[in-house]
Amino acid sequence: MFTGIVEEMGVVKMFEPTLTGTRLSILAETIMDDLPIGASVSVNGACLTVVTKGARDFTVDISPETLAVTSLGKLAVGVPVNLERAMKLNERIGGHLVAGHVDGVGWIREKRQDGNALVITIEAPPDILRYCVPKGSITIDGISMTLNAVAAHTFSIAVIPHTAKVTTLGLKKVGDPVNLESDLIGKYVERLLQERGLAPQKPAPVIDRDYLQKRGLI
């Protein structure tokens, strides 16, 4: 589990497709002090496992499924990424409970300045928007954010200068993809209501060519 409070921005050192998946190496400093092999680490919001570690870098393996449902496949050498170690239960949760299980990819549609805040509008899939409520929480590339507004196909957030400086949100451009994770509590509430017949069941996915291509099955 994570909190969505990014500890540092690392830099992609190596991005290498293999026969069974993809191997990713990242240069980092702050998180290296307490990141043993086998530890979970959030990379742009995706929970990955450390498989090797050097003095200033670590390596993770990315499965085809993770590549299919996240934007990690678009990484390249030199690209910055948001990093967070797994949370400790004896520390404050500054953001919200984040599983590191990306629900899908959104796309930045607008960026505008509003006073000292950067307002970003993101287009998101219906399966993610169903859990979005104004003033609720959402994870964007591993960053815990508060939803300002929710529309039919988009939602908006306000990014303060500090967050824009210490995370990749300040570097993102219109048209860029971002990893999205819906509020974990909302998912459990919906599931409990469904079991009691108080909420409609989530529609089954349409297994078409686009669905199979996104998951690397064809």
N, C-alpha and C positions, 0 to 999 in steps of 0.2 A: 504494500500500500504506500501511497505518496500523499503529499499535501497540495501539490500544484504551486509550491513556492520554489522557483528555479534557483539553484545554488550557484551556477555559473554557466557561461556559454563556452562550450568546447568547440573544437575545430576538427572536421573530418580529415583524418590522415590517410586512410586507405578505404576504398570501396570496391570490393572484388567479388563478382558473381562466381559461384562454384556450381558443381553438378547437383548439389542438394539444396542450395539456398544462396545466401550472400553473406560474406564476412565484412564487418565494418570495424575499423580502428579509429579511435577518437583521441585527440590530444586534450588533456585537462590538467588542472592544478588543484583547485580547492577540494574536489571530491576524492582525490587519490589517497588521502590519508587514511580513509576508512572504507575501502572498496576492495574486499577480498575476492578471489576467484570464486565463482558461484553466486555472488551477490546479485541482487536485482538492481537495475538502474533504469531510470526513465530517460529516454532519448527522444526529444520532441513529443513527449507524451506516451510513447510506447514502452512498456515494461520489457526489458531485455536482460539477458544473463551474461555476466562477465565470464569469458572463457580463458583469456590470457591477460596478463598485466605487466606493464613495464614501469619505469620510474615516473614517466609523465604521459603515459598513454595506456589505454585498455582496448580490448577487442571483444566484440559480441557477434553472435551468429543471428541472422534474420531468416526466418522461414518463409517459404513461398506464400503462405496464408497471410503473414504479417505484411509482406510486400504488397499483397493484393488489396488489403483494407486500409493501408496507411499511405502517407506520402513519402515514406523512407526511400522508396525506389528512385526518387528524383534527386537524392543526395549526390554530391560529387566532392572530390578532394578540395579542401579549402573552404567549404561551406560551414558556417557556424550552426551549432545545434544547442538546444536547451537541455541541461542536465540536472537531475536530482537523484540523490540516493534514497533508498527506502526509508520511510519514517520510523522513528523510535516512539514507543508508546508513552515514554516519560517526558516527552517534549510537547510544546504548544503546537497546535495545528493552525498555522497561520492562514491557510487557504480553506480547502474542504477535502473530504475523503475522496481520493483519486486512486482508481485501481490500476491505471496504466494499460487498460484494455481499450484500445481505440475503437470507437463505434463506426467511424467513417471519415471521409475527407470533405472539407468545405472549401470554398473559394472566396478570396477577398474580392469584393465588388466595388467598394468605395472606401477612401480614406480622406478625412477632412479634419481640420483643426477647429476646436471649440474651446477657446480660452487656453488654458494650459494642458488640456486633454486632447488626445488624438482619438477621434471617433472612427471606429472601423466597422464596416458592414460586411457580413459574411453570408454567403448563400450556403444553405445546408440541406441535406437530404431530409425527407419527411420523417424517417425513423429517428432522427435526432431532434428535429424541431418539436416533435410530440412531447418531449420532456423539458422544453424551454419555457420558462415563465419570467416575466419582468422581475428584476431584483433576485432571480435565482442564480445558481452557479453552473458554470460549464468550464471544461478544460480545453484550452486551445494550444496545441503544440506543447503540452505539458504545463501550461500556465493556468492557474486558477483565476478565473475572471467572473465578474458580475454582469449579468445580462441587463442592458439598459432598455431595450425595446425588442419586441418579437413581432414579425410580420408573417405573411403567408409563406414566403420562401426564404426569408432572411432573418437574421438577428443582428443587433448592434451592441458594441461594447465601447467603453471609454477607457483609454489607456493613459495612465498618469506618466509624467516624464521619467520617473525612476524606472518603471516597468519597461518603458520604451528603450531605455538605455541599457538595462542589464539582461534583456531577453531579445529574442529574434523578432518580436513583434514590431520593433522600431525599424527593422531592416526590410520587412515584407513589403511587396508592391502589389498594386491592383492586378488581379489575375493569378496570384500565387496560391498554391494549395496549403491547407493547414489541417493537422490532425485534430479530430474532435472526439471528446468523451463526454457523454451526457451525465447528469447528476446521478450518482449511484443510488441514493435514497429514493429518488423518483421511480427508478426501475423496479425496486423492491415493492414499493407501494402499489404500483400498477399490477404487478404479478399477484399480490395478495388480493387485490380487488377482483382480478380476473378469476381467481380460484373460487371466489364467493359469488361469481356471476354479476358483479357490480360494475364491471368495465368490459368493453368489447375485447375480444382476443386480437392480438397483433396479427395482421394479415401475413400469410405465408409468402415468401419471396417468389417472384416469377423466375423460373429457371429457363432463361433464354440465352442466346449467344453472348449478349453483353454481360450477363451475370457470370457465365463461364470464363469469358476472357479476363474479367477483372480479377478472378481468382486463379488465373494461370492454368486453367484446366484444358484450354484449347489454344 
